[in-house]
Amino acid sequence: MTGDLDGHQEGQFVVFRLVNEQYGIPINAVHEIIVLQRSNRLPQMPDYVEGIVDLRGRIIPVVDLRKRFGFPPRPEQSNRTIVADIGEIEAGLLVDDVVGVIRVPTDAIQPPPGMFTTNTAMVSGVARVDNRLVILLDPNLILTEREQERLEAQVAE
């Protein structure tokens, strides 16, 4: 979070689209946004792990967020990938499209609705921005610790 000139706190988020919804992750977790050419599949990985890529000498896993969230497959293959810190690892997040960067005052962020369960603990809040809702994600919770460890071990081999 950053402060603005009149003392109000705000956060910056990279906003992306999945299906017809908009999601945001804190900009400080994002390294870059790339167009993924192709990834190499790994054996015995969950279906939401598309594979690994060599990103300028760094081997990183690529996670398809549609599959991770249990959404239907995309009609056409997207290659927009947000490279970010996901918990303890760096990973590529395959999304439908990247919308842009927004600034959200902290008082415009509502806590997640009470109906959310532990399966959606990755949702840190909901922001109303220009008459649209943006679901804010905690990048540290997109993958469980066990999933992060498994990916890290698989990539290291």
C-alpha positions as CSV (number, residue, x, y, z in Angstrom):
1,M,0.0,0.0,0.0
2,T,1.1,3.5,-0.7
3,G,0.1,6.9,0.7
4,D,-1.2,9.7,-1.5
5,L,-0.9,13.4,-0.9
6,D,-4.0,13.8,1.4
7,G,-3.0,11.0,3.7
8,H,-5.3,8.3,2.3
9,Q,-3.9,4.9,1.7
10,E,-4.2,3.1,-1.6
11,G,-3.0,-0.1,-3.3
12,Q,-2.0,-0.8,-6.8
13,F,-3.2,-3.9,-8.5
14,V,-2.6,-5.6,-11.9
15,V,-6.0,-6.4,-13.2
16,F,-6.7,-9.4,-15.4
17,R,-9.7,-11.1,-16.9
18,L,-10.8,-14.8,-16.4
19,V,-14.0,-15.8,-18.1
20,N,-16.1,-12.6,-17.7
21,E,-14.7,-11.5,-14.3
22,Q,-11.9,-9.2,-13.4
23,Y,-9.3,-10.1,-10.8
24,G,-6.4,-8.1,-9.3
25,I,-3.2,-9.0,-7.6
26,P,-0.9,-6.5,-5.9
27,I,1.5,-4.9,-8.3
28,N,4.4,-5.5,-5.9
29,A,4.1,-9.2,-6.4
30,V,4.3,-8.9,-10.2
31,H,7.6,-9.1,-12.1
32,E,6.4,-8.7,-15.6
33,I,3.7,-9.6,-18.1
34,I,4.7,-11.7,-21.1
35,V,3.3,-13.4,-24.1
36,L,4.0,-17.1,-23.5
37,Q,5.2,-18.9,-26.7
38,R,5.0,-22.4,-25.3
39,S,5.7,-24.3,-22.2
40,N,7.1,-27.8,-21.6
41,R,4.8,-30.2,-19.8
42,L,6.0,-32.0,-16.7
43,P,4.9,-35.5,-15.8
44,Q,2.6,-36.2,-12.9
45,M,1.7,-32.5,-12.4
46,P,-1.9,-31.3,-11.6
47,D,-3.9,-30.4,-14.7
48,Y,-3.7,-26.7,-13.8
49,V,0.1,-26.7,-14.2
50,E,0.7,-26.0,-17.9
51,G,4.4,-26.8,-17.6
52,I,7.6,-24.9,-17.2
53,V,9.3,-22.2,-19.2
54,D,12.8,-20.8,-19.5
55,L,12.5,-17.1,-18.8
56,R,15.9,-15.6,-19.5
57,G,17.7,-18.4,-17.6
58,R,15.1,-18.8,-14.9
59,I,13.0,-22.0,-15.0
60,I,9.5,-21.1,-13.8
61,P,6.2,-23.1,-13.6
62,V,3.2,-21.9,-15.5
63,V,-0.2,-22.2,-13.8
64,D,-3.5,-21.9,-15.8
65,L,-5.7,-19.9,-13.5
66,R,-8.9,-21.0,-15.3
67,K,-8.1,-24.6,-14.5
68,R,-6.8,-23.7,-11.0
69,F,-10.1,-22.0,-10.2
70,G,-12.2,-24.7,-11.7
71,F,-13.5,-22.6,-14.6
72,P,-14.4,-24.0,-18.0
73,P,-11.5,-24.1,-20.5
74,R,-11.1,-21.1,-22.7
75,P,-12.5,-21.4,-26.2
76,E,-9.2,-20.0,-27.7
77,Q,-5.9,-20.5,-26.1
78,S,-4.6,-17.3,-24.4
79,N,-0.9,-16.8,-24.0
80,R,-1.0,-13.7,-21.7
81,T,1.0,-14.6,-18.6
82,I,1.7,-12.6,-15.5
83,V,5.0,-13.5,-13.9
84,A,4.7,-13.1,-10.2
85,D,5.7,-14.2,-6.7
86,I,3.2,-16.8,-5.7
87,G,4.0,-17.6,-2.1
88,E,7.6,-18.7,-2.0
89,I,8.0,-19.3,-5.7
90,E,8.1,-17.3,-8.9
91,A,5.4,-18.6,-11.4
92,G,3.7,-17.6,-14.5
93,L,-0.1,-17.1,-14.3
94,L,-1.9,-17.8,-17.5
95,V,-4.9,-15.5,-17.8
96,D,-7.5,-14.6,-20.5
97,D,-6.3,-11.0,-20.8
98,V,-4.5,-8.3,-18.8
99,V,-6.7,-5.3,-18.4
100,G,-4.2,-2.9,-16.8
101,V,-3.1,-1.4,-13.5
102,I,-5.5,0.3,-11.1
103,R,-5.1,2.3,-7.9
104,V,-7.6,1.5,-5.3
105,P,-8.1,3.5,-2.0
106,T,-8.1,1.1,0.9
107,D,-11.5,2.3,2.0
108,A,-12.9,1.1,-1.4
109,I,-11.9,-2.5,-0.6
110,Q,-14.5,-4.6,1.0
111,P,-13.7,-7.9,2.8
112,P,-14.7,-11.0,0.9
113,P,-18.3,-12.0,1.4
114,G,-19.1,-14.4,4.3
115,M,-20.0,-17.2,2.0
116,F,-16.4,-17.7,1.0
117,T,-14.9,-20.9,2.3
118,T,-11.4,-22.1,2.8
119,N,-11.3,-23.1,-0.9
120,T,-11.5,-19.4,-1.8
121,A,-9.2,-18.1,1.0
122,M,-7.1,-16.6,-1.8
123,V,-9.6,-13.8,-2.1
124,S,-8.4,-11.0,0.0
125,G,-11.2,-8.5,-0.9
126,V,-13.5,-7.0,-3.4
127,A,-13.0,-3.5,-4.8
128,R,-15.6,-1.4,-6.6
129,V,-13.7,0.5,-9.4
130,D,-15.6,2.6,-12.0
131,N,-18.9,0.7,-11.4
132,R,-17.3,-2.7,-11.8
133,L,-16.2,-5.2,-9.2
134,V,-12.6,-6.4,-9.1
135,I,-11.9,-9.5,-7.0
136,L,-8.6,-9.0,-5.3
137,L,-6.4,-12.1,-4.8
138,D,-3.7,-12.8,-2.2
139,P,-0.9,-14.2,-4.4
140,N,0.6,-16.1,-1.4
141,L,-2.6,-18.2,-1.3
142,I,-3.1,-19.0,-5.0
143,L,-1.2,-22.2,-4.4
144,T,-1.0,-24.1,-1.1
145,E,2.4,-24.5,0.6
146,R,2.4,-28.1,-0.4
147,E,1.7,-27.2,-4.1
148,Q,4.5,-24.6,-4.1
149,E,6.9,-27.2,-2.6
150,R,5.9,-29.8,-5.2
151,L,6.4,-27.4,-8.1
152,E,9.7,-26.1,-6.7
153,A,11.0,-29.6,-6.4
154,Q,9.8,-30.6,-9.9
155,V,11.3,-27.5,-11.5
156,A,14.6,-28.1,-9.7
157,E,15.0,-31.6,-11.1
